[in-house]
């Protein structure tokens, strides 16, 4: 295989589907919605103060930095690196930051680095839930419910049923790896 091959020495069958920028944007919408709902929870929880907007901006910066972290530390090990077959478009962007890494280290790199973004799913809850307990707000309840629905239902379901579905590395991925039947071991 040549250097431009998305696999180098990775022995996966690559999905040849090509995503447009519009499709990539649509595929990223659940994450983008989660980012902005999380930021809105900061603003509502702290009453529109300087701290509210500072927290919201910090959360958005963290979410964007987390996305870049994924591109730099996971994407170079992905079979879709530098291809239009990456459903979220990260693979093409990652190629601008780092060269392709050879080998079958995707599982290890994914498992090691995914935890960088996991707090994004919980920080808005740690901010909003205590505030709503101290002083009920329908608007904050709506934001929290929308955040939970998006972050814990829509985003994972969308990823698993769409983005991860045709991934050539799904059998090695900690998210998608088929669960082994304990009774057969």
Secondary structure, DSSP 8 states (H G I E B T S, - for coil): --TT-SSTT-----------HHHHHHHHHHHHHHHHHHHHHHHHHTTTSHHHHHHHHHHHHHHHHHHHHHHHHTGGGSTTTTSTT-TTSHHHHHHHHS----SS-HHHHHHHHTHHHHGGGTHHHHHHHHHHHHS--HHHHHHHHHHHHIIIIIHHHHIIIIITTT-TTTTT-TTT-----GGG-
